[in-house]
Amino acid sequence: MLEKTEPTITSNIKVDRLTICMTVSEESTAQSVSSLLSDNITKEPGVSTKPGGLYKVRATITLPQQLPNLKPAKILIEAGPKVGNRPSFRLDFNPANLDGEAWTCLYGFMQSHFDPSPEAFFKNGKCTRIDLAVDHVGLRLEDVIVRTIGKKKIGVYSDQYGRPQTAYLGAPTGKNRLVAYDKHDKATDQTNLRIECRVNPGLIGKNLHTLKNPFAQVELYPVSAISEAMLGFNPTIFADSARVRGVSRAVKLLSPKRQALVELKLQGSSALMLDYEALWEDFPSALNQSGFFDGLPS
């Protein structure tokens, strides 16, 4: 039944997390640290500061949201490294959680307490992490086998009923780690499959558009494409094995007559899933909504 293997995509690529670092002169860093630790900042609503572990100051900003389906957004800013080889500033936040009012507040805060300017920070700062997410509405992780080429480390976590909830493909310290998990959408009260690439691009902001498509190596195999008659046993058992061991290894455990049929079915059904190459054309738009190109968000 291939109807179930064709997900509905209701959103383009989302920038789900962004970390930007920048190094400036010691004088500019000292001025910014002093501003972030001043008594006046404690009077600003939603702002709290304290000494950081690796930085002289760690500021958490809670930004107001106008849209009813968005909860308050938290922004983390660290400044003044205690170790010389670390950047002067580190900004970590989720752009997908910011509406126009929140963006205005963030840029206003940076303008008041930062040197350099917000524009220079986003364009010339180095992006050390960017999480790119795509939602497959109507699917859950248990409906598919998620694979990516070249990832040797795999971890799958299940709930108390044995249903897979989160899959990690790739090492935590790698430059591109794939995470697939079930995410609840409060707006629709529906749980959907999210495919998320956690990338360490090492690019400055104005060059981030040159990032290669991290979704290009992702493959989704719908479990519904194979049947018990085809395998000789419950497809769930095969799917569980394939998620941990890999599809090719799981297929090799079948009889020679079944191997070719199952491989053909899986490859054919995978082609019906989302075209990640076409979706990547929306990446520049996602960046633009995350503070980078056409001026400040409004």
Secondary structure, DSSP 8 states (H G I E B T S, - for coil): -GGGGS-B--S--EEEEEEEEE---HHHHHHHHHHHTSGGGGGSTTEEEE--SSEEEEEEEEE---STT---EEEEEEEEESSTTS-SEEEEE-GGG--HHHHHHHHHHHHHH-SS-HHHHHHHSEEEEEEEEEEEBT--GGGEEEEETT---EEEEE-TTS-EEEEEES-TTSSEEEEEEEEEETTTTEEEEEEEEEE---EEGGGGGG---GGGGEEEEEGGGS-HHHHSS-HHHHHHHHHHH-HHHHHHTS-HHHHHHHHHHHHHHHTTS--HHHHGGGHHHHHHTTTSSSSS--
